[in-house]
Amino acid sequence: MKNSEIRELNDKEIIEKIEETKTRLVHMKMNHA
């Protein structure tokens, strides 16, 4: 694997984690409302 490939994979994983966290926060806010 080239460094650029690893970096791309990491970016995708990070974006997925951020989206997951955002979704979780939205659900928490909706539950509290």
C-alpha positions as CSV (number, residue, x, y, z in Angstrom):
1,M,0.0,0.0,0.0
2,K,1.2,3.5,-0.9
3,N,1.1,6.3,1.6
4,S,-1.5,8.2,-0.4
5,E,-3.8,5.1,-0.3
6,I,-3.5,4.9,3.4
7,R,-4.2,8.6,3.8
8,E,-7.3,8.3,1.6
9,L,-8.6,5.4,3.7
10,N,-8.0,7.3,7.0
11,D,-9.9,10.3,5.6
12,K,-12.9,8.1,4.7
13,E,-12.8,6.5,8.1
14,I,-12.6,9.8,9.9
15,I,-15.5,11.3,7.8
16,E,-17.6,8.2,8.7
17,K,-16.9,8.6,12.4
18,I,-17.8,12.3,12.3
19,E,-21.1,11.5,10.5
20,E,-21.8,8.8,13.1
21,T,-21.1,11.3,16.0
22,K,-23.3,14.0,14.3
23,T,-26.2,11.5,14.0
24,R,-25.8,10.4,17.6
25,L,-25.8,14.0,18.8
26,V,-28.9,14.8,16.7
27,H,-30.7,11.8,18.2
28,M,-29.7,12.8,21.8
29,K,-31.0,16.4,21.2
30,M,-34.3,15.0,19.8
31,N,-34.7,12.7,22.8
32,H,-34.2,15.6,25.2
33,A,-36.5,18.0,23.4
